[in-house]
Amino acid sequence: MYCKIHYFSSMKFKEKHIQISMVIITLVMTIFRFLLNEKGRLNPDSIRYMRAAHVFPIIDNTTTPLGYPLSIKFFTFFGFDEFWSSKVVGILAFLFIICFAWKKKFYFRETIILSALFSFLSIYSYTMSEELILPFVFLFLYTAMLVIIGKLEKWKAVFYLSLALIALYNIRYSALFIIAGTGLYGLIFWKRKYSFSFIISAAISCVFIVLYKFLFIDYFNADYVKTFLEMGLHPTSQLLVELFQGLCTTFNPFIHIANPGGGKINYIIYGIGFVNILLIICLFVKKKLSDPEFFYVFVSVIGIICSYFIQYFYSVNPIDYRLMAPFSLPIWIVYFRKLFQIFNLKVYVIGALSLLSGAAFTWLSKGNYLENRKEITQFLQSEKLDKVPLQFFIIEEKDLEKIQVAELISTINPQVSLTFKPEDTLKRTTLTRYKVLQKIKIDKNKYQ
């Protein structure tokens, strides 16, 4: 008996040290992920988020909800600029998930590995709304679990579920798919005691969405729906290929970015992801899912299906690890729970290997954001453009190399808008890639 007690206490001690080490390494890696990047982990949408945060309470656009820009705005009151505020949001999102999971004993081991995955680490370091929605997805899953096991009942359950769903929608419009999954789950299993709470919560959230559309979106942009809704945007043959590639990178635990130029390396990347998807399906079939776990997987699958079909009439980026993060998170934590039941502490190897692959990729593709920030700051100050609204001319937004300069500028002066009109280049406050790079040199990432 003494030997068994000693063995288990030794295992717990060992696991505790593994967990602390992984959390610290993940935090450090998250910081290095954006510092060792030539533009601080931004994309064209990041420009819009930081500009919206900077000009608030003026409503700059309704392309995205206000949740993420307002979170950035909040941290500017503590002396950070919009860029650094966005990084604080990402780091706090990661720490919140870990601390909440530990405090509530809610998938704590699984959450540590989830956050150590290179794909999620990349999201925490990104200036994008996914970094904020992840902790709210986690809160939603916890709330749903309490409802399903009976710790939250009747109108109290409806209140907290509705609050969680509305909060998600105010961060990303794609939360509509989670709302749809929640309502559908309640309708399919309507005989269960808690189904009423899911149906009513989804209905309340839908009412909020309708009011949001007419009272907010239409007020500031009456043409929003006409602008973004367009039938037959992409052929099915293209969307199915993108779905396969997107899911294989989303569920690849080690590398989530395929080579845009193609090559044999992509067969390996997609192959690992595809094999992992098969393993997930097999485990979920062989290892019986509890009611909360089934709900998590159900909502995730509905989210992925809706994300695919909306591409037929709504202009969005191809499915990838970032867009799928709110829907892949529940599947990952259930998957890791099942792996822990079989392999125990050996599962931490997945997180460790993912951190190693992430460190290798980050180092091999490194740029120097701080040096580039210094160069851009000096340029803007010398041209007296650091505190005035700016335009940046590009021919098309898909030209990522040219828009890279605009992204860098927005980390210093977030009042940047993109223009596609050549005549705007005659203005002093309109910059082009050529105008900037003829005066400064930026440290470029060789893996574009």
C-alpha positions, 0 to 999 in steps of 0.5 A: 500500500505504501509503495502504491501511495509513494508511486502515485505521489511521485507521478503527481509531482513529476506531472506538476513539474511537466505542466509548469514547464510547458506553461512557461515555455508556451508563454515564452514561445508566444512572445518570441513568435511575434518578436521574431516575425518581420511584422509582429504577426499581423495580417490585413484584418489586423490593420482594421482591428487596430484602426477601429480600436484607435478611433473608437467611440467613432464606429470605423466599420461593421465588418467585424463585431466590436468585442476585439477592438474594444479589448484592444482599446481597454489596454491602451488606457494602461499606456500601451499602443494598439499593437502592444495592447493586442499582444497583451490580449493574446497573452492574457487569453492564454493565461486565463484559459490555463488558470480557469482550467486549473481552478475549475479542474476542467480539462486542465491537463488537456488545456496545457497541451492544447495551448502548447500546440504550435497552431494555438500558440500562433493564435495567441501571438496573432493580432486577430479576434481568434485570440479573444474568442478562445477563452470565451469558447472555453467558458461556453463549454464549461457552462454547457457542461454545468447545464448538462450535468444538472448544476445549472437548471431552468432559467439560470441555465438559460441566462448563462448559456445565452450570455455566453453565446451572445458574448461569442457573437460579439467577438466573431460573427462565426459564433452564429454557427455555435449558436446554430449547433446549440439550438440544433442539439437541443432540438435533436435531443428535446426529450432530455431534461436540459434540452429546453435550456439549449433551445431557448438560449439559442432562440434568445441569441438569434433575437439578439443577432436580428436586433444587432443587424437592424440597430447596429450594422444597418445604422452604420452600414446599410449596404453591408449585406449587399456588399458581402453576400454574393452567390456562386463565389467559388466552385465546389471543386475548389472548396472541397480541396480547401476544406481537406487542406484546411482540416489537415493543417488544423488537426496537424499537432505539429505544423499548421502552415503548408508551403504555398508554393507546393512541394513534397513537404505538403504531402507530409503536412497534410498526411500527418493531419489526415492520419490524426483526423482518422485517429480522432474519429476512431477514438471517439467511436471506440471510447464512449463520449460522455454527454458533455463531450458529445455536445462539444464534438457535435457543436464543433462539427456543425461549426465546421460544416457551416464554415464550409457552406457559407463560402458559397455566398459569403466572402471569407478566407479559405478554411485554415487553422485560424478560422477553425480554432473556435470549432477545433478547440472542443475536439482537441480537448476531448481527443486529449482526454481520451489519449490521457485515458490510454497513455497517461503522462506520455501524452505530454510528448505531443505538446513537447514535440509541437513546441519543438517544431514551433521553435524550429519554424520560428527560428528558421523563418525569423525576422526582426519586428523590433528592428523593423518597428524602429525603422518605420518609426523613424520614417514616419516621424521624419515625414511627420506622418506618425500621428495623422490618418494615412492611406496605403495604396495597393493594387489588390489586397491579396498581394501579401508582400506589398501589404506587409509594409502597411501592416508594419506602419499600422503597428506605429500609426493605426490610422491606416486605411487601404486604397486601391485608387492610383490617383490617391498616391498624389496625396502626401498622406498616401504611402506606397511600398516604393515610397517607404522602401526607397528610404528604409530597409526592413528585415524580411522573413525569407519564408513568405 
